[in-house]
Amino acid sequence: MDKSTELFNISKQLVPGGVHSPVRSFKGLPMTPKFFSRGNGAYLYDIEDNSYIDFCMSFGPLVLGHKDPEVEKELVQSLERGWTYGACEPYSLELAKFLVEKISFIDQIRFVNSGTEAVMTALRLARGVTGKNKIIKFNGCYHGHTDAMLIKAGSGLAGTSEASSKGITPGVAADTLILELGDLEGVSNCFKQYKNEIAAIIVEPLPANNGLLVQDKSFLQGLRELSKENNALLIFDEVISGFRVGLGGMSEYLGITPDIVTYGKVIGGGLPVGAIAGSKTIMEHLAPVGEVYQAGTLSANPLAMVGGLATLKKLTPKAYEMMNENTKKIKDLFEKWLSEFNKGQFSHYKVKTHSSLFWLIPTDKEITNVNEIPSDLGEQFSPLFSELLSRGIYLSPNAYEVGFISLAHNADVISKLKKRLFD
């Protein structure tokens, strides 16, 4: 029994399932989770000091890699000043000013502690602004574990739904309407069926938590038009895509302006931060100036604000160009290995990419909808994950999770990846 297995056995006695977030449990994989003691650059090191090229990157926040020296310097200085004040401070102001100046379609921003909290606030805000209750969301888009978003499609009429988790009331489930990605006609019909009841449409403009399901711009533009026609708000959940595709995220990339945008992951540079942003007209419905309540003891934590700003300042156009180029090189390496390993054992796999995101998928079909994903995806992923892990390559431990490239995945790391794949 290795040390990770020993620790996991202890953890299961102290923590439900042994983990603090379900995906970390390695469920469906033929091994127990690895316990990691440190990270540096593009590498993670387990408690036995084995190194792994990390393509999980804490599920996305570490766009610069682990322990970026410049960010670390800023964090150490911030830590020396104190780590929480519960009062107004200049550090959140500096980050807010940077973001409002860089992102053309937002006037104001409110910092919270996670992407889930940002989405929860965005939904409440949309309902408060419009005076309506129902929310349209899409099958295959993940918006955190707030009750209203843990909903799946129900039987019967299009748009009907039921809870996908115990503990969610039928009333909450009934206010969330589930449709399929790409189905504009379904959205239009939903507005007709629930006339003057729908507060907002929420969507990941780049769905990346149930596979990488790149959407056609016309679909997202159609959502923008339908929401306006029906006096509903459009919420872009950019917790994953925000600051990955560019500083303006998918909103700027597509040229489509949402009413509300939610951020997380990269915005904190690896510290717990989420945010909700939009026009002043909408944002000033939030307390204390408006009647939509939101609060948080650790919101705009100074350490997280400093870490986020230090990270975002390094994301220059050249940095994005370099990251995207390295993603293409890594994709090519993976695809070559997949086609050649063990007489083509994994040759049916392809690597789907968008900017610095990638997804290993066992089909060459273009997939834009969860219903198109192979039904045995998890079963097929298990031997692939195990083989790569044995070679010191760490992927997100779930077939539906995407991989992340950082600025630390440079030429030297790509060379080491080639060696670990082909030697």
C-alpha positions in Angstrom: 0.0 0.0 0.0 1.5 3.3 -1.0 1.3 6.5 1.1 -1.6 8.0 -1.0 -3.7 4.9 -0.4 -2.9 5.0 3.3 -3.9 8.7 3.5 -7.1 8.1 1.5 -8.2 5.3 3.9 -7.7 7.7 6.8 -9.5 10.5 5.0 -12.6 8.3 4.4 -13.0 8.0 8.1 -12.9 11.8 8.6 -14.4 13.2 5.4 -17.5 12.1 3.4 -16.1 9.9 0.7 -12.6 11.0 1.7 -12.7 14.2 -0.4 -13.9 17.8 -0.2 -15.1 17.9 -3.8 -16.5 14.7 -5.5 -14.3 14.7 -8.6 -11.2 14.3 -6.5 -12.3 10.9 -5.4 -11.1 9.1 -8.6 -14.5 7.5 -8.8 -14.7 5.0 -11.6 -10.9 4.8 -11.9 -8.9 1.6 -10.8 -6.9 3.4 -8.1 -7.2 5.6 -5.1 -6.5 9.4 -5.4 -3.0 10.7 -5.5 -2.1 13.0 -2.6 0.0 15.9 -3.7 2.3 17.8 -1.5 3.5 20.6 -3.7 3.4 22.1 -7.2 5.8 24.2 -9.2 5.5 25.5 -12.8 3.8 22.8 -14.9 4.5 20.0 -12.4 2.7 18.5 -9.4 4.6 16.3 -6.9 2.9 13.6 -4.9 3.8 12.9 -1.2 6.4 10.4 -2.4 7.9 13.2 -4.5 7.1 11.7 -7.9 6.6 14.4 -10.5 3.7 14.7 -12.9 3.2 17.1 -15.8 0.0 18.7 -14.6 -2.9 19.2 -17.1 -5.5 19.7 -14.4 -4.1 22.9 -13.1 -6.4 22.9 -10.1 -9.3 22.6 -12.7 -8.4 25.8 -14.4 -7.3 28.7 -12.1 -3.5 28.2 -12.6 -3.2 29.9 -16.0 0.4 30.8 -15.1 1.2 27.4 -13.6 2.0 26.5 -10.0 3.7 29.0 -7.8 4.5 31.7 -10.4 7.4 33.7 -8.8 6.0 37.2 -9.4 2.6 36.3 -8.0 4.2 34.5 -5.1 6.2 37.7 -4.3 3.0 39.8 -4.3 1.2 37.2 -2.1 4.0 37.1 0.5 4.0 40.9 0.7 0.2 40.8 1.2 0.4 38.1 3.8 2.8 40.2 5.8 0.2 43.0 5.9 -2.6 40.7 7.1 -4.9 38.2 5.5 -8.5 39.4 6.2 -9.9 42.7 7.4 -13.7 42.4 7.0 -13.6 46.1 6.0 -12.9 48.3 3.0 -9.4 48.0 1.6 -7.6 49.3 -1.6 -6.7 45.9 -3.0 -10.2 45.0 -4.3 -10.4 48.5 -5.7 -7.2 48.0 -7.7 -8.5 44.7 -9.2 -12.0 46.1 -9.9 -10.5 49.1 -11.7 -8.2 46.9 -13.8 -11.1 44.7 -14.9 -13.6 47.5 -15.6 -10.9 49.3 -17.7 -10.0 46.2 -19.6 -13.4 44.6 -20.2 -15.5 47.0 -22.3 -19.0 45.7 -21.5 -18.8 45.9 -17.6 -19.2 49.0 -15.5 -19.2 47.4 -12.0 -18.1 44.2 -10.4 -18.8 42.5 -7.1 -16.3 40.0 -5.7 -17.4 36.8 -4.0 -15.6 33.6 -3.0 -16.4 31.1 -5.7 -17.9 30.5 -9.1 -20.9 28.8 -7.4 -21.5 31.9 -5.2 -21.2 34.2 -8.3 -23.9 32.2 -10.1 -26.1 32.1 -7.1 -25.9 35.9 -6.9 -26.4 36.4 -10.6 -29.6 34.4 -10.5 -31.0 36.3 -7.6 -30.0 39.6 -9.2 -31.7 38.6 -12.5 -34.9 37.8 -10.6 -34.7 41.0 -8.6 -34.2 43.1 -11.8 -36.9 41.5 -13.8 -39.4 40.6 -11.1 -39.7 37.1 -12.7 -38.9 33.7 -11.3 -38.0 31.2 -14.0 -34.5 30.5 -15.4 -33.6 28.8 -18.6 -30.5 26.6 -18.5 -29.0 24.0 -20.8 -28.3 20.4 -20.5 -24.6 19.9 -20.3 -23.8 23.3 -18.9 -22.5 23.3 -15.3 -23.0 26.4 -13.1 -21.9 25.2 -9.7 -23.8 23.5 -6.9 -26.4 26.1 -6.1 -29.8 24.5 -5.8 -31.4 26.1 -8.8 -28.6 24.8 -11.1 -28.6 21.2 -9.9 -31.5 20.4 -12.2 -31.9 17.9 -15.0 -34.4 17.6 -17.8 -37.7 16.0 -16.7 -40.1 13.9 -18.7 -43.0 15.4 -20.5 -43.1 18.9 -21.9 -39.9 20.6 -23.2 -38.4 22.7 -20.5 -39.7 20.7 -17.6 -37.2 19.7 -15.0 -36.4 17.7 -11.9 -33.7 17.8 -9.3 -30.4 16.0 -10.0 -29.5 16.0 -6.3 -31.3 15.0 -3.1 -32.2 18.0 -0.9 -33.6 20.3 -3.6 -37.3 21.1 -3.3 -39.8 20.6 -6.1 -40.5 24.3 -6.0 -36.9 25.2 -6.8 -36.7 22.6 -9.6 -39.9 23.9 -11.1 -38.4 27.4 -11.6 -35.5 26.0 -13.7 -36.3 25.2 -17.3 -33.9 22.7 -19.1 -33.3 22.8 -22.8 -30.7 21.4 -25.2 -27.6 23.3 -26.4 -28.1 24.5 -29.9 -32.0 24.4 -29.7 -33.0 28.0 -30.5 -36.5 26.9 -31.5 -36.9 25.2 -28.1 -35.9 28.4 -26.3 -38.4 30.4 -28.4 -41.1 28.0 -27.6 -40.2 28.0 -23.9 -40.7 31.8 -23.8 -44.1 31.4 -25.4 -45.1 28.6 -23.0 -43.9 30.6 -19.9 -44.8 34.1 -21.2 -43.6 36.9 -18.8 -42.3 34.3 -16.3 -38.7 33.9 -17.4 -36.1 36.1 -15.7 -33.0 35.0 -17.5 -31.1 32.6 -19.7 -27.9 31.3 -18.2 -25.3 29.5 -20.4 -21.7 28.7 -20.6 -20.7 30.4 -23.9 -18.0 27.8 -24.0 -19.4 24.7 -22.2 -16.4 23.1 -20.7 -17.5 21.1 -17.6 -19.3 18.3 -19.4 -16.8 17.9 -22.2 -15.7 20.7 -24.4 -18.9 21.5 -26.3 -18.0 24.4 -28.6 -21.2 26.2 -29.7 -21.9 28.0 -33.0 -21.9 31.7 -32.6 -25.4 31.9 -34.2 -26.8 29.9 -31.3 -25.4 32.3 -28.7 -26.4 35.3 -30.8 -29.9 33.9 -31.0 -30.0 33.7 -27.2 -29.1 37.3 -27.0 -31.9 38.3 -29.4 -34.5 36.1 -27.8 -33.7 37.3 -24.3 -34.1 41.0 -25.4 -37.3 40.2 -27.2 -38.8 38.7 -24.1 -37.5 41.2 -21.5 -35.2 38.6 -19.9 -31.6 38.9 -19.0 -28.7 36.9 -20.6 -26.2 35.5 -18.1 -22.8 34.3 -19.5 -21.2 31.9 -17.0 -17.5 32.5 -17.8 -16.1 30.8 -14.6 -14.0 28.6 -16.9 -13.7 30.6 -20.1 -13.2 34.0 -18.5 -9.5 35.1 -18.9 -8.8 31.8 -20.6 -9.9 32.8 -24.1 -8.7 36.3 -23.5 -9.1 39.0 -20.9 -12.7 39.6 -22.2 -13.5 35.9 -22.3 -15.9 34.4 -24.8 -18.1 37.5 -24.6 -15.4 39.6 -26.2 -14.2 36.8 -28.4 -17.7 36.4 -29.9 -18.7 40.1 -29.8 -21.8 39.2 -27.8 -22.6 41.3 -24.7 -24.4 39.5 -21.9 -26.4 41.4 -19.3 -24.5 39.7 -16.4 -21.3 37.7 -16.5 -19.9 35.5 -13.8 -16.2 34.8 -13.2 -14.2 32.4 -11.1 -11.0 30.3 -11.3 -8.4 32.5 -13.2 -9.8 35.7 -11.7 -8.2 34.7 -8.4 -5.0 33.3 -9.7 -5.5 30.1 -7.7 -7.0 31.7 -4.6 -10.8 31.5 -3.8 -12.4 34.2 -5.8 -15.6 34.5 -7.9 -17.2 37.6 -9.3 -20.4 39.0 -10.9 -20.2 41.9 -13.3 -22.4 43.9 -15.6 -23.7 47.4 -16.4 -24.2 49.9 -13.6 -27.9 49.9 -14.2 -28.1 46.2 -13.3 -25.4 45.9 -10.7 -26.8 48.7 -8.6 -29.8 46.5 -7.8 -27.4 44.8 -5.4 -27.4 45.9 -1.7 -26.5 48.3 -0.2 -27.8 50.6 -3.0 -30.5 48.1 -4.2 -32.9 45.6 -2.8 -31.2 42.4 -3.9 -29.2 41.1 -0.9 -25.7 39.6 -1.1 -23.0 39.5 1.5 -19.9 37.6 2.4 -17.4 37.6 5.4 -14.4 36.8 3.2 -15.6 38.5 -0.1 -12.8 40.5 -1.7 -10.3 38.9 0.6 -7.1 41.0 0.2 -4.8 38.1 -0.4 -7.0 36.8 -3.2 -7.4 40.3 -4.7 -3.6 40.7 -4.8 -3.1 37.3 -6.3 -5.8 37.8 -8.9 -4.4 41.2 -10.0 -0.8 39.9 -10.2 -2.0 37.0 -12.4 -4.2 39.0 -14.7 -1.5 41.6 -15.3 0.7 38.9 -16.9 -2.0 37.8 -19.4 -0.8 40.0 -22.3 -1.8 39.3 -25.9 1.7 37.7 -26.4 1.0 35.4 -23.4 -2.3 34.2 -24.9 -0.6 33.7 -28.3 2.2 31.6 -26.6 -0.3 29.6 -24.6 -2.4 28.8 -27.7 0.6 27.9 -29.7 1.8 25.5 -27.0 -1.7 24.0 -26.8 -1.5 23.1 -30.5 1.9 21.5 -30.0 0.7 19.5 -27.0 -2.4 18.4 -29.0 -0.2 17.2 -31.8 2.0 15.2 -29.4 -1.0 13.6 -27.7 -2.7 12.7 -31.0 0.5 11.1 -32.3 1.0 9.1 -29.2 -2.7 8.1 -29.1 -2.5 6.7 -32.6 0.7 4.8 -32.0 0.6 3.5 -28.4 0.3 -0.3 -28.0 -0.5 -0.8 -31.7 -3.2 1.8 -31.7 -5.0 1.0 -28.5 -6.1 4.6 -28.2 -6.2 5.5 -31.9 -9.9 6.2 -31.8 -9.2 9.1 -29.4 -9.0 12.7 -30.7 -7.9 15.9 -28.9 -10.5 18.7 -29.1 -9.2 22.1 -28.3 -10.3 25.7 -27.8 -7.7 28.3 -26.8 -5.8 26.7 -23.9 -8.4 24.1 -23.2 -8.4 20.5 -24.5 -10.5 17.4 -24.2 -9.6 13.8 -24.9 -12.6 12.2 -26.6 -12.9 8.7 -28.1 -14.5 9.8 -31.4 -13.7 11.9 -34.4 -17.2 13.3 -34.6 -17.8 17.0 -33.8 -19.6 17.0 -30.4 -21.6 20.1 -29.4 -24.3 18.5 -27.2 -24.1 16.0 -24.3 -26.4 13.6 -26.1 -23.7 13.1 -28.7 -21.0 12.0 -26.1 -20.3 8.3 -26.2 -22.3 6.5 -23.5 -19.2 4.5 -22.4 -16.9 7.5 -22.1 -15.9 6.8 -18.5 -15.2 3.2 -19.2 -13.0 4.1 -22.1 -11.2 6.8 -20.2 -10.1 4.6 -17.3 -7.2 2.8 -19.0 -6.1 5.9 -20.8 -5.9 7.9 -17.5 -4.1 5.0 -15.8 -1.5 4.7 -18.6 -0.8 8.5 -18.6 -0.6 8.6 -14.9 2.0 5.8 -14.9 4.0 8.0 -17.3 4.0 11.0 -15.0 1.2 12.8 -16.8 -1.7 14.0 -14.7 -5.1 14.7 -16.3 -8.3 15.8 -14.5 -9.5 12.5 -13.0 -12.8 12.4 -14.8 -13.6 11.7 -18.5 -15.9 14.7 -18.8 -13.4 17.3 -17.4 -11.3 19.3 -19.8 -7.5 19.7 -19.6 -5.8 23.1 -19.1 -2.6 24.5 -20.5 -0.7 27.2 -18.6 2.1 29.6 -19.5 4.3 27.2 -17.6 3.8 24.5 -20.2 6.7 25.9 -22.2 9.1 24.3 -24.7 11.0 22.5 -22.0 7.9 20.9 -20.6 6.7 20.0 -24.1 10.1 18.3 -24.6 9.6 16.4 -21.3 6.1 15.5 -22.3 7.4 14.0 -25.6 9.9 12.0 -23.6 7.4 10.6 -21.1 4.9 9.7 -23.9 7.3 8.0 -26.3 10.2 6.6 -24.2 
